[in-house]
Amino acid sequence: MLFEETIDGYLFSTDKEKLQFDVIHNYLSNESYWAQGISTDVLKCSIENSVCFGIYKDDKQVGFARVVTDKATFGYLGDVFVLEPHRGKGLSKNLMAFILHHPELQGFRRWLLLTRDAQGLYSQFGFIKFHAPARCMELWFPDIYSGDQDKKGIAAKENN
C-alpha cells in the first residue's frame, strides 16, 4: 500500500521504487553501529520483506526505516536513520509519527525496537523499556556481517 505525506518540504513515502539502495547500504554498512558490513544481498532481502519508509528532499533520499511485521499483531522497527546534514530538523519525530500512522500498521499488540542511544526519541511515542525483561530472550550473532564464516548463525552452532 502506497502511503505518502509531505512535511516541511520533505517527502515521507513507503514507495519502494523511490528507495535509493546505495544511500541505504552506505549508511547501514559504513556508518551505523548495528549493521556494520551488511552485504548488499542481505540488505536487499531485508528491504524486500519489510514495510519500508523513505524520507526524500529534492528527490534525494535522506532517511530510512523499515518495519518487519505480520500486519496484524506485531511490528519490529529497525534500521532507522536520518543522514547527518538533515538532522536537527525534526525528521526523526516526523518519521516516527508517519510510521505509527500507517493504515496497515494499526492495532498491534506489540511494537519492538532496539536502540543504543535514541531512547529519548522513541519514548515520546510511548515506547518503554521491556515491562517484563525476564520474559525476553534472544539469539544474538553480533558478528554475522563480519565475514567470519564461523559466526554465521544457528547452522554454525549446530555443526560445532
DSSP file (Angstrom, degrees, kcal/mol; ACC not computed):
  #  RESIDUE AA STRUCTURE BP1 BP2  ACC     N-H-->O    O-->H-N    N-H-->O    O-->H-N    TCO  KAPPA ALPHA  PHI   PSI    X-CA   Y-CA   Z-CA
    1    1 A M              0   0    0      0, 0.0     2,-0.4     0, 0.0   103,-0.1   0.000 360.0 360.0 360.0 125.1    0.0    0.0    0.0
    2    2 A L        +     0   0    0     11,-0.1     2,-0.4    13,-0.0    11,-0.0  -0.623 360.0 176.5 -77.3 128.4    1.4    3.4   -1.0
    3    3 A F        +     0   0    0     -2,-0.4    11,-1.4     2,-0.0     2,-0.3  -0.985   7.5 164.6-136.2 120.9    1.4    5.8    1.8
    4    4 A E  E     +A   13   0A   0     -2,-0.4     2,-0.3     9,-0.2     9,-0.2  -0.976  12.1 170.1-141.4 151.3    2.9    9.3    1.4
    5    5 A E  E     -A   12   0A   0      7,-2.2     7,-3.0    -2,-0.3     2,-0.5  -0.949  24.1-139.1-157.3 139.8    3.0   12.7    3.0
    6    6 A T  E     +A   11   0A   0     -2,-0.3     2,-0.4     5,-0.2     5,-0.2  -0.905  24.2 179.3-102.1 126.9    5.0   15.9    2.5
    7    7 A I  E >   -A   10   0A   0      3,-2.8     3,-2.2    -2,-0.5    -2,-0.0  -0.990  67.7 -20.2-130.8 121.9    6.0   17.6    5.8
    8    8 A D  T 3  S-     0   0    0     -2,-0.4    -1,-0.1     1,-0.3     3,-0.1   0.841 128.6 -48.8  50.2  40.0    8.1   20.8    5.8
    9    9 A G  T 3  S+     0   0    0      1,-0.2     2,-0.4    48,-0.0    49,-0.4   0.462 116.4 111.3  84.0   1.1    9.3   20.2    2.3
   10   10 A Y  E <   -A    7   0A   0     -3,-2.2    -3,-2.8    47,-0.1     2,-0.5  -0.910  61.5-137.2-109.3 135.7   10.4   16.5    2.9
   11   11 A L  E     -AB   6  56A   0     45,-2.5    45,-2.4    -2,-0.4     2,-0.5  -0.806  12.7-163.3 -91.7 127.0    8.5   13.6    1.3
   12   12 A F  E     +AB   5  55A   0     -7,-3.0    -7,-2.2    -2,-0.5     2,-0.3  -0.952  25.1 165.7-106.6 126.8    7.8   10.6    3.5
   13   13 A S  E     -AB   4  54A   0     41,-2.3    41,-3.0    -2,-0.5    -9,-0.2  -0.992  46.9-155.9-149.3 148.0    6.9    7.6    1.4
   14   14 A T        +     0   0    0    -11,-1.4     2,-0.8    -2,-0.3    38,-0.3   0.267  58.6 126.3 -99.4   8.0    6.5    3.8    1.5
   15   15 A D    >>  -     0   0    0    -12,-0.2     3,-1.4     1,-0.2     4,-0.5  -0.559  45.9-163.3 -72.0 108.7    7.1    3.6   -2.2
   16   16 A K  G >4 S+     0   0    0     -2,-0.8     3,-0.6     1,-0.3    -1,-0.2   0.742  85.9  68.7 -65.9 -22.3    9.9    1.0   -2.6
   17   17 A E  G 34 S+     0   0    0      1,-0.2    -1,-0.3     3,-0.1    -2,-0.1   0.771  97.8  52.6 -66.4 -24.2   10.5    2.3   -6.2
   18   18 A K  G <4 S+     0   0    0     -3,-1.4    -1,-0.2     2,-0.1    -2,-0.2   0.678  82.1 114.5 -83.8 -18.6   11.8    5.5   -4.7
   19   19 A L    <<  -     0   0    0     -3,-0.6     2,-0.9    -4,-0.5     3,-0.1  -0.259  59.9-145.9 -58.1 135.5   14.3    3.8   -2.3
   20   20 A Q    >>  -     0   0    0      1,-0.2     4,-1.9     2,-0.0     3,-0.9  -0.831  12.2-167.0-105.9  93.2   17.9    4.7   -3.2
   21   21 A F  H 3> S+     0   0    0     -2,-0.9     4,-3.3     1,-0.3     5,-0.3   0.831  82.2  56.5 -53.7 -41.9   19.7    1.4   -2.3
   22   22 A D  H 3> S+     0   0    0      1,-0.2     4,-2.4     2,-0.2    -1,-0.3   0.883 108.2  48.4 -61.2 -38.3   23.2    2.8   -2.5
   23   23 A V  H <> S+     0   0    0     -3,-0.9     4,-2.1     2,-0.2    -1,-0.2   0.936 115.0  44.8 -65.3 -46.7   22.3    5.5    0.1
   24   24 A I  H  X S+     0   0    0     -4,-1.9     4,-2.7     2,-0.2     5,-0.3   0.943 115.7  46.2 -63.7 -48.7   20.7    3.0    2.4
   25   25 A H  H  X S+     0   0    0     -4,-3.3     4,-2.9     1,-0.2     5,-0.4   0.917 110.9  52.3 -63.4 -43.7   23.5    0.4    2.1
   26   26 A N  H  X>S+     0   0    0     -4,-2.4     4,-2.1    -5,-0.3     5,-0.6   0.934 113.5  43.7 -58.8 -46.3   26.3    3.0    2.5
   27   27 A Y  I  X>S+     0   0    0     -4,-2.1     4,-2.4    -5,-0.2     5,-2.2   0.968 118.8  41.5 -64.9 -51.7   24.8    4.3    5.8
   28   28 A L  I  <5S+     0   0    0     -4,-2.7     7,-0.4     3,-0.2    -2,-0.2   0.923 121.4  40.7 -64.1 -44.1   24.0    0.9    7.3
   29   29 A S  I  <5S+     0   0    0     -4,-2.9     8,-1.9    -5,-0.3    -1,-0.2   0.832 131.5  21.3 -74.5 -33.4   27.2   -0.8    6.2
   30   30 A N  I  <5S+     0   0    0     -4,-2.1    -3,-0.2    -5,-0.4    -2,-0.2   0.706 131.8  27.6-111.5 -24.7   29.6    2.1    7.0
   31   31 A E  I  <<S+     0   0    0     -4,-2.4    -3,-0.2    -5,-0.6    -4,-0.1   0.733  94.7  86.2-114.9 -28.8   28.0    4.5    9.4
   32   32 A S      < -     0   0    0     -5,-2.2     4,-0.1     1,-0.1    49,-0.0  -0.341  62.7-144.6 -73.7 156.7   25.5    2.6   11.6
   33   33 A Y  S    S+     0   0    0      1,-0.1     3,-0.1     2,-0.1    -1,-0.1   0.617  96.0  51.2 -89.7 -14.5   26.6    0.8   14.8
   34   34 A W  S    S+     0   0    0      1,-0.1    -1,-0.1    -6,-0.0    -5,-0.1   0.631 115.8  31.7-101.0 -15.6   24.1   -2.1   14.3
   35   35 A A  S >  S+     0   0    0     -7,-0.4     3,-2.3     3,-0.1    -1,-0.1   0.028  71.9 163.1-134.2  29.0   24.7   -3.2   10.7
   36   36 A Q  T 3  S+     0   0    0      1,-0.3    -7,-0.2    -3,-0.1    -6,-0.2  -0.262  75.7   7.8 -51.8 126.8   28.4   -2.7   10.0
   37   37 A G  T 3  S+     0   0    0     -8,-1.9    -1,-0.3     1,-0.2    -8,-0.1   0.557  83.3 167.9  80.5   8.1   29.4   -4.7    7.0
   38   38 A I    <   -     0   0    0     -3,-2.3    -1,-0.2   -10,-0.2    -9,-0.1  -0.309  34.8-122.1 -57.4 134.9   25.9   -5.8    6.0
   39   39 A S     >  -     0   0    0      1,-0.1     4,-2.3   -10,-0.0     5,-0.2  -0.345  12.6-118.1 -77.4 160.1   26.1   -7.3    2.5
   40   40 A T  H  > S+     0   0    0      1,-0.2     4,-2.7     2,-0.2     5,-0.2   0.883 114.8  53.8 -64.0 -37.4   24.0   -6.0   -0.4
   41   41 A D  H  > S+     0   0    0      2,-0.2     4,-2.1     1,-0.2    -1,-0.2   0.922 109.8  45.9 -64.5 -43.9   22.3   -9.3   -0.7
   42   42 A V  H  > S+     0   0    0      2,-0.2     4,-2.3     1,-0.2    -2,-0.2   0.925 114.7  48.0 -64.7 -44.1   21.2   -9.4    3.0
   43   43 A L  H  X S+     0   0    0     -4,-2.3     4,-2.5     2,-0.2     5,-0.2   0.920 110.0  51.7 -64.6 -42.8   20.0   -5.8    2.8
   44   44 A K  H  X S+     0   0    0     -4,-2.7     4,-2.5     1,-0.2    -1,-0.2   0.914 111.4  48.3 -58.8 -42.5   18.1   -6.4   -0.4
   45   45 A C  H  X S+     0   0    0     -4,-2.1     4,-1.7     2,-0.2    -1,-0.2   0.904 110.7  50.6 -64.7 -41.5   16.3   -9.3    1.2
   46   46 A S  H  < S+     0   0    0     -4,-2.3    -2,-0.2     1,-0.2    -1,-0.2   0.894 112.6  46.4 -65.8 -38.8   15.5   -7.3    4.3
   47   47 A I  H >< S+     0   0    0     -4,-2.5     3,-1.5     1,-0.2    -2,-0.2   0.924 110.2  53.4 -67.2 -44.2   14.0   -4.5    2.3
   48   48 A E  H 3< S+     0   0    0     -4,-2.5    -1,-0.2     1,-0.3    -2,-0.2   0.841 113.6  43.2 -58.2 -34.7   12.0   -6.9    0.1
   49   49 A N  T 3< S+     0   0    0     -4,-1.7    20,-0.3    -5,-0.1     2,-0.3   0.087 108.7  67.3-104.5  22.7   10.5   -8.5    3.2
   50   50 A S  S <  S-     0   0    0     -3,-1.5     2,-0.7    18,-0.1    18,-0.2  -0.905  84.4-108.4-133.8 162.1    9.7   -5.3    5.2
   51   51 A V  E     - C   0  67A   0     16,-2.7    16,-2.7    -2,-0.3     2,-0.3  -0.871  48.9-155.6 -86.5 119.2    7.5   -2.3    5.0
   52   52 A C  E     - C   0  66A   0     -2,-0.7     2,-0.4   -38,-0.3    14,-0.2  -0.751  14.8-161.1-109.2 148.6   10.0    0.4    4.2
   53   53 A F  E     - C   0  65A   0     12,-3.0    12,-1.6    -2,-0.3     2,-0.3  -0.991   8.6-171.3-129.1 125.0    9.9    4.1    4.8
   54   54 A G  E     -BC  13  64A   0    -41,-3.0   -41,-2.3    -2,-0.4     2,-0.4  -0.877  13.3-151.1-115.7 150.6   12.0    6.7    3.0
   55   55 A I  E     -BC  12  63A   0      8,-1.9     7,-3.1    -2,-0.3     8,-1.3  -0.979  21.9-171.6-116.1 133.5   12.5   10.4    3.6
   56   56 A Y  E     -BC  11  61A   0    -45,-2.4   -45,-2.5    -2,-0.4     2,-0.4  -0.972  18.5-173.0-132.5 140.5   13.3   12.5    0.5
   57   57 A K  E >  S- C   0  60A   0      3,-2.5     3,-1.6    -2,-0.4   -47,-0.1  -0.988  85.1 -13.3-129.4 120.7   14.4   16.1   -0.2
   58   58 A D  T 3  S-     0   0    0     -2,-0.4    -1,-0.1   -49,-0.4     3,-0.1   0.903 129.3 -55.7  53.1  44.9   14.6   17.2   -3.8
   59   59 A D  T 3  S+     0   0    0      1,-0.2     2,-0.5    -3,-0.0    -1,-0.3   0.570 114.5 117.7  66.0  12.1   14.3   13.5   -4.9
   60   60 A K  E <   -C   57   0A   0     -3,-1.6    -3,-2.5   -40,-0.0     2,-0.3  -0.931  69.2-119.2-110.3 133.3   17.4   12.5   -2.8
   61   61 A Q  E     +C   56   0A   0     -2,-0.5    -5,-0.3    -5,-0.2     3,-0.1  -0.523  38.5 164.0 -72.8 129.4   17.0   10.0    0.0
   62   62 A V  E     +     0   0A   0     -7,-3.1    21,-3.3    -2,-0.3     2,-0.3   0.415  61.6  20.6-123.7  -4.5   17.9   11.5    3.4
   63   63 A G  E     -CD  55  82A   0     -8,-1.3    -8,-1.9    19,-0.3     2,-0.3  -0.985  56.9-174.7-160.5 166.2   16.4    9.0    5.8
   64   64 A F  E     +CD  54  81A   0     17,-2.4    17,-2.5    -2,-0.3     2,-0.3  -0.990   7.8 166.5-161.2 153.2   15.1    5.4    6.1
   65   65 A A  E     -C   53   0A   0    -12,-1.6   -12,-3.0    -2,-0.3     2,-0.3  -0.941  14.1-157.1-160.9 161.1   13.4    3.0    8.4
   66   66 A R  E     -CD  52  78A   0     12,-2.2    12,-2.7    -2,-0.3     2,-0.5  -0.992   6.1-148.7-143.6 154.1   11.7   -0.4    8.0
   67   67 A V  E     -CD  51  77A   0    -16,-2.7   -16,-2.7    -2,-0.3     2,-0.6  -0.987   5.5-153.8-124.3 125.0    9.1   -2.4    9.9
   68   68 A V  E     + D   0  76A   0      8,-2.5     8,-2.7    -2,-0.5     2,-0.3  -0.877  41.2 148.2 -93.4 123.4    9.2   -6.2   10.0
   69   69 A T  E     - D   0  75A   0     -2,-0.6     6,-0.2   -20,-0.3    -2,-0.0  -0.985  62.7-140.1-156.3 157.7    5.5   -7.2   10.6
   70   70 A D        -     0   0    0      4,-1.1     5,-0.1    -2,-0.3    -1,-0.1   0.369  52.9-127.3 -95.9  -0.3    2.7   -9.6   10.1
   71   71 A K  S    S+     0   0    0      3,-0.6    35,-0.2     1,-0.1     4,-0.1   0.654  95.0  62.1  62.5  19.6    0.4   -6.5    9.7
   72   72 A A  S    S-     0   0    0      2,-0.3    -1,-0.1    33,-0.1     3,-0.1   0.582 116.7  -0.3-134.4 -43.2   -1.9   -7.8   12.4
   73   73 A T  S    S+     0   0    0      1,-0.3    37,-1.8    35,-0.2    36,-1.6   0.625 114.4  35.2-129.4 -21.1   -0.3   -8.2   15.8
   74   74 A F  E     - e   0 110A   0     34,-0.2    -4,-1.1    35,-0.2    -3,-0.6  -0.993  44.5-174.4-149.2 143.8    3.4   -7.2   15.8
   75   75 A G  E     -De  69 111A   0     35,-1.6    37,-2.4    -2,-0.3     2,-0.6  -0.987   9.1-159.9-140.8 133.2    5.9   -4.8   14.3
   76   76 A Y  E     -De  68 112A   0     -8,-2.7    -8,-2.5    -2,-0.4     2,-0.5  -0.958  15.2-151.3-109.7 120.0    9.7   -4.6   14.7
   77   77 A L  E     +De  67 113A   0     35,-2.8    37,-0.5    -2,-0.6     2,-0.3  -0.786  30.1 154.3 -93.0 126.9   11.1   -1.2   13.9
   78   78 A G  E     +D   66   0A   0    -12,-2.7   -12,-2.2    -2,-0.5    37,-0.0  -0.936  39.5  33.6-147.6 169.1   14.7   -1.3   12.6
   79   79 A D  E     +     0   0A   0     -2,-0.3     2,-0.4     1,-0.2    -1,-0.1   0.812  67.8 171.0  56.2  37.9   17.4    0.4   10.5
   80   80 A V  E     +     0   0A   0    -15,-0.1     2,-0.3    -3,-0.1   -15,-0.2  -0.653   7.5 146.9 -81.9 127.6   16.1    3.9   11.4
   81   81 A F  E     -D   64   0A   0    -17,-2.5   -17,-2.4    -2,-0.4     2,-0.4  -0.990  35.3-159.5-156.7 154.7   18.4    6.7   10.3
   82   82 A V  E     -D   63   0A   0     -2,-0.3   -19,-0.3   -19,-0.2     5,-0.1  -0.998  40.1-109.4-127.5 131.0   18.5   10.3    9.0
   83   83 A L    >   -     0   0    0    -21,-3.3     3,-2.2    -2,-0.4     4,-0.4  -0.294  32.4-109.9 -62.9 145.2   21.6   11.5    7.2
   84   84 A E  G >  S+     0   0    0      1,-0.3     3,-1.7     2,-0.2    -1,-0.1   0.817 113.1  57.3 -47.2 -48.3   23.8   13.9    9.1
   85   85 A P  G 3  S+     0   0    0      0, 0.0    -1,-0.3     0, 0.0    -2,-0.1   0.700 110.9  46.2 -62.3 -14.8   23.1   17.1    7.0
   86   86 A H  G X  S+     0   0    0     -3,-2.2     3,-0.6   -24,-0.2     5,-0.4   0.336  87.6 111.3-109.2   4.7   19.3   16.7    7.7
   87   87 A R  T <   +     0   0    0     -3,-1.7    -4,-0.0    -4,-0.4    -3,-0.0  -0.368  63.8  41.4 -76.5 159.9   19.4   16.0   11.4
   88   88 A G  T 3  S+     0   0    0     -2,-0.1    -1,-0.2     1,-0.0    -4,-0.0   0.604  87.8  97.3  81.1  11.8   18.1   18.5   13.9
   89   89 A K  S <  S-     0   0    0     -3,-0.6    -2,-0.1     0, 0.0    -1,-0.0   0.249 102.0-102.7-114.5   9.6   15.0   19.4   11.8
   90   90 A G  S  > S+     0   0    0      3,-0.0     4,-2.5     4,-0.0     5,-0.2   0.597  80.6 132.6  81.5  10.4   12.5   17.1   13.5
   91   91 A L  H  >  +     0   0    0     -5,-0.4     4,-2.9     1,-0.2     5,-0.2   0.876  68.7  53.5 -66.2 -37.0   12.7   14.4   10.7
   92   92 A S  H  > S+     0   0    0      2,-0.2     4,-2.4     1,-0.2    -1,-0.2   0.922 111.6  46.0 -63.4 -42.5   13.1   11.5   13.1
   93   93 A K  H  > S+     0   0    0      2,-0.2     4,-2.4     1,-0.2    -2,-0.2   0.927 113.9  48.3 -64.3 -44.2   10.0   12.6   15.0
   94   94 A N  H  X S+     0   0    0     -4,-2.5     4,-2.5     1,-0.2    -2,-0.2   0.896 111.1  51.4 -63.1 -38.8    8.1   13.1   11.8
   95   95 A L  H  X S+     0   0    0     -4,-2.9     4,-2.8     2,-0.2    -2,-0.2   0.925 109.7  49.1 -63.6 -45.0    9.2    9.7   10.6
   96   96 A M  H  X S+     0   0    0     -4,-2.4     4,-2.7     1,-0.2    -2,-0.2   0.927 112.4  47.6 -61.2 -44.9    8.0    8.0   13.7
   97   97 A A  H  X S+     0   0    0     -4,-2.4     4,-1.1     1,-0.2    -1,-0.2   0.915 112.2  50.7 -61.8 -42.2    4.6    9.7   13.5
   98   98 A F  H  < S+     0   0    0     -4,-2.5     3,-0.4    -5,-0.2     4,-0.3   0.925 112.7  45.9 -61.0 -46.6    4.4    8.7    9.9
   99   99 A I  H >< S+     0   0    0     -4,-2.8     3,-1.6     1,-0.2    -2,-0.2   0.944 112.0  49.9 -61.7 -48.9    5.2    5.1   10.6
  100  100 A L  H 3< S+     0   0    0     -4,-2.7    -1,-0.2     1,-0.3    -2,-0.2   0.646 111.1  50.5 -70.8 -13.6    2.9    4.8   13.6
  101  101 A H  T 3< S+     0   0    0     -4,-1.1    -1,-0.3    -3,-0.4    -2,-0.2   0.385  76.3 127.7-101.0   2.4    0.0    6.3   11.5
  102  102 A H    X   -     0   0    0     -3,-1.6     3,-2.0    -4,-0.3    -3,-0.0  -0.409  63.1-133.5 -59.8 128.1    0.5    3.9    8.5
  103  103 A P  G >  S+     0   0    0      0, 0.0     3,-0.6     0, 0.0    -1,-0.2   0.793 102.9  51.3 -57.9 -31.0   -3.0    2.4    7.9
  104  104 A E  G 3  S+     0   0    0      1,-0.2    -2,-0.1  -103,-0.1    -3,-0.0   0.495 103.6  60.7 -85.3  -1.8   -1.7   -1.2    7.6
  105  105 A L  G <  S+     0   0    0     -3,-2.0     3,-0.3    -6,-0.1     2,-0.3  -0.170  79.9 117.6-117.5  39.1    0.3   -0.9   10.9
  106  106 A Q    <   +     0   0    0     -3,-0.6    -5,-0.1   -35,-0.2    -6,-0.0  -0.756  61.3  24.9-107.6 152.2   -2.6   -0.3   13.3
  107  107 A G  S    S+     0   0    0     -2,-0.3    -1,-0.2     1,-0.2     2,-0.1   0.630  74.1 162.6  78.7  15.4   -4.0   -2.3   16.2
  108  108 A F        -     0   0    0     -3,-0.3    -1,-0.2     1,-0.1   -34,-0.2  -0.363  38.5-147.0 -67.4 145.4   -0.8   -4.2   17.1
  109  109 A R  S    S+     0   0    0    -36,-1.6     2,-0.4     1,-0.3   -35,-0.2   0.822  83.3  16.9 -74.7 -33.9   -0.5   -5.8   20.4
  110  110 A R  E     -e   74   0A   0    -37,-1.8   -35,-1.6     2,-0.0     2,-0.4  -0.994  54.6-168.9-148.5 136.5    3.3   -5.1   20.5
  111  111 A W  E     -e   75   0A   0     -2,-0.4     2,-0.4   -37,-0.2   -35,-0.2  -0.915  19.4-167.9-111.5 147.6    5.9   -3.0   18.8
  112  112 A L  E     +e   76   0A   0    -37,-2.4   -35,-2.8    -2,-0.4     2,-0.3  -0.990  13.6 160.5-137.0 145.2    9.5   -3.7   19.4
  113  113 A L  E     -e   77   0A   0     -2,-0.4     2,-0.4   -37,-0.2   -35,-0.1  -0.974  24.5-142.3-153.9 161.4   12.8   -1.9   18.7
  114  114 A L        +     0   0    0    -37,-0.5     2,-0.3    -2,-0.3    -2,-0.0  -0.993  26.1 165.7-125.9 134.2   16.4   -1.9   19.9
  115  115 A T        -     0   0    0     -2,-0.4     4,-0.1     1,-0.1    -2,-0.0  -0.996  30.2-161.8-149.3 144.9   18.4    1.2   20.3
  116  116 A R  S    S+     0   0    0     -2,-0.3    -1,-0.1     2,-0.0     3,-0.1   0.759  94.1   6.3 -90.2 -30.0   21.7    2.1   21.9
  117  117 A D  S    S+     0   0    0      1,-0.1     3,-0.2     2,-0.0    -1,-0.0   0.342 108.6  75.4-142.7   9.0   21.2    5.9   22.1
  118  118 A A     >  +     0   0    0      1,-0.1     4,-2.0     2,-0.1     3,-0.4   0.029  48.1 121.5-119.1  29.4   17.7    7.1   20.9
  119  119 A Q  H  > S+     0   0    0      1,-0.2     4,-2.6     2,-0.2     5,-0.2   0.866  73.9  59.7 -57.7 -36.6   15.5    6.2   23.9
  120  120 A G  H  > S+     0   0    0     -3,-0.2     4,-0.8     2,-0.2    -1,-0.2   0.888 106.5  46.4 -60.7 -40.5   14.5    9.8   24.2
  121  121 A L  H >4 S+     0   0    0     -3,-0.4     3,-0.9     1,-0.2     4,-0.3   0.970 116.2  42.7 -63.9 -54.1   13.1    9.9   20.7
  122  122 A Y  H ><>S+     0   0    0     -4,-2.0     5,-1.8     1,-0.3     3,-1.6   0.813 105.1  62.6 -69.5 -30.6   11.1    6.6   21.0
  123  123 A S  H ><5S+     0   0    0     -4,-2.6     3,-1.7     1,-0.3    -1,-0.3   0.804  92.7  66.5 -65.0 -26.5    9.8    7.3   24.5
  124  124 A Q  T <<5S+     0   0    0     -3,-0.9    -1,-0.3    -4,-0.8    -2,-0.2   0.705 102.4  48.4 -63.5 -19.1    8.0   10.3   23.1
  125  125 A F  T < 5S-     0   0    0     -3,-1.6    -1,-0.3    -4,-0.3    -2,-0.2   0.203 130.5 -91.9-107.4  13.5    5.9    7.9   21.1
  126  126 A G  T < 5S+     0   0    0     -3,-1.7    -3,-0.2     1,-0.3     2,-0.1   0.405  75.1 146.0  96.5  -2.3    5.1    5.6   24.1
  127  127 A F      < -     0   0    0     -5,-1.8    -1,-0.3    -8,-0.1     2,-0.3  -0.473  24.5-177.1 -69.0 140.3    7.9    3.1   23.8
  128  128 A I        -     0   0    0     -2,-0.1     3,-0.1     1,-0.1     2,-0.0  -0.834  34.7 -86.0-128.8 166.4    9.1    1.9   27.2
  129  129 A K  S    S-     0   0    0     -2,-0.3    -1,-0.1     1,-0.2     0, 0.0  -0.368  76.0 -65.8 -63.6 157.7   11.8   -0.4   28.5
  130  130 A F        -     0   0    0      1,-0.2    -1,-0.2     2,-0.1     4,-0.1  -0.220  44.3-149.1 -48.1 127.0   10.7   -4.0   28.5
  131  131 A H  S    S+     0   0    0      1,-0.3    -1,-0.2    -3,-0.1     3,-0.1   0.745  95.3  24.4 -73.2 -21.6    7.9   -4.3   31.0
  132  132 A A  S >  S+     0   0    0      1,-0.1     3,-2.2     2,-0.0     4,-0.5  -0.564  70.1 171.1-139.6  72.3    8.9   -7.9   31.8
  133  133 A P  G >  S+     0   0    0      0, 0.0     3,-1.1     0, 0.0    -1,-0.1   0.767  74.4  67.8 -60.0 -25.2   12.6   -8.3   30.8
  134  134 A A  G 3  S+     0   0    0      1,-0.3    -3,-0.0    -3,-0.1    -2,-0.0   0.727  98.2  53.9 -66.0 -19.0   12.8  -11.7   32.4
  135  135 A R  G <  S+     0   0    0     -3,-2.2     2,-0.3     2,-0.0    -1,-0.3   0.639  90.6  93.9 -86.4 -15.4   10.5  -12.9   29.7
  136  136 A C    <   +     0   0    0     -3,-1.1     2,-0.3    -4,-0.5    -6,-0.0  -0.616  47.7 168.5 -88.3 135.5   12.6  -11.7   26.8
  137  137 A M        -     0   0    0     -2,-0.3     2,-0.3     2,-0.0    -2,-0.0  -0.936   7.7-173.2-137.1 159.8   15.2  -13.9   25.2
  138  138 A E        -     0   0    0     -2,-0.3     2,-0.5     2,-0.0    -2,-0.0  -0.996  28.4-135.5-151.2 154.2   17.2  -13.6   22.0
  139  139 A L        -     0   0    0     -2,-0.3     2,-0.5     2,-0.0    15,-0.0  -0.975  37.6-169.3-101.0 125.1   19.6  -15.4   19.7
  140  140 A W        +     0   0    0     -2,-0.5    13,-0.1    13,-0.0    -2,-0.0  -0.973  24.8 173.9-128.9 125.6   22.3  -12.8   19.0
  141  141 A F    >   +     0   0    0     -2,-0.5     3,-1.8     1,-0.1     4,-0.2  -0.726   6.9 175.6-125.4  78.4   25.0  -13.1   16.4
  142  142 A P  T 3  S+     0   0    0      0, 0.0     3,-0.3     0, 0.0    -1,-0.1   0.696  78.9  48.3 -64.0 -20.1   26.8   -9.7   16.6
  143  143 A D  T > >S+     0   0    0      1,-0.2     3,-1.8     2,-0.1     5,-0.5   0.144  72.7 118.0-104.1  19.1   29.5  -10.6   14.1
  144  144 A I  T < 5S+     0   0    0     -3,-1.8     3,-0.4     1,-0.3    -1,-0.2   0.794  79.7  43.3 -59.6 -30.8   27.1  -12.0   11.5
  145  145 A Y  T 3 5S+     0   0    0     -3,-0.3    -1,-0.3     1,-0.2    -2,-0.1   0.407  89.7  90.1 -94.8   2.6   28.1   -9.4    8.9
  146  146 A S  T < 5S-     0   0    0     -3,-1.8    -1,-0.2     5,-0.2    -2,-0.1   0.642  97.5-117.4 -77.4 -12.9   31.9   -9.5    9.6
  147  147 A G  T   5 +     0   0    0     -3,-0.4     2,-0.9    -4,-0.3    -3,-0.1   0.401  66.6 142.4  91.6  -3.7   32.6  -12.3    7.0
  148  148 A D    > < -     0   0    0     -5,-0.5     3,-2.2     1,-0.2    -1,-0.3  -0.631  40.8-157.1 -74.1 107.4   33.8  -14.7    9.7
  149  149 A Q  G >  S+     0   0    0     -2,-0.9     3,-0.6     1,-0.3    -1,-0.2   0.674  87.8  64.8 -63.9 -17.9   32.4  -18.0    8.4
  150  150 A D  G 3  S+     0   0    0      1,-0.2    -1,-0.3     2,-0.1     3,-0.1   0.502 100.6  53.5 -80.8  -2.4   32.5  -19.5   11.9
  151  151 A K  G <   +     0   0    0     -3,-2.2    -1,-0.2    -8,-0.1    -5,-0.2  -0.278  66.3 123.5-126.2  46.9   29.8  -17.0   13.1
  152  152 A K  S <  S-     0   0    0     -3,-0.6     3,-0.3     1,-0.3     2,-0.2   0.068  72.4-102.0-101.6  24.8   27.0  -17.4   10.6
  153  153 A G  S  > S-     0   0    0      1,-0.2     4,-1.6     2,-0.1     3,-0.4  -0.622  72.7 -12.4 104.5-154.8   24.2  -18.2   12.9
  154  154 A I  H  > S+     0   0    0      1,-0.2     4,-2.7    -2,-0.2     5,-0.2   0.874 125.8  57.9 -61.6 -43.6   22.3  -21.3   14.1
  155  155 A A  H  > S+     0   0    0     -3,-0.3     4,-1.6     1,-0.2    -1,-0.2   0.897 106.8  50.1 -57.0 -40.3   23.7  -23.6   11.4
  156  156 A A  H  4 S+     0   0    0     -3,-0.4     4,-0.4     1,-0.2    -1,-0.2   0.904 111.1  49.0 -65.2 -39.6   27.3  -22.9   12.6
  157  157 A K  H >< S+     0   0    0     -4,-1.6     3,-1.0     1,-0.2    -2,-0.2   0.901 110.2  51.0 -65.5 -40.2   26.3  -23.6   16.2
  158  158 A E  H 3< S+     0   0    0     -4,-2.7    -1,-0.2     1,-0.2    -2,-0.2   0.809 107.8  53.4 -67.9 -29.0   24.6  -26.9   15.3
  159  159 A N  T 3<        0   0    0     -4,-1.6    -1,-0.2    -5,-0.2    -2,-0.2   0.518 360.0 360.0 -85.1  -4.2   27.7  -28.0   13.4
  160  160 A N    <         0   0    0     -3,-1.0    -1,-0.2    -4,-0.4    -2,-0.2   0.448 360.0 360.0 -90.5 360.0   30.0  -27.4   16.3
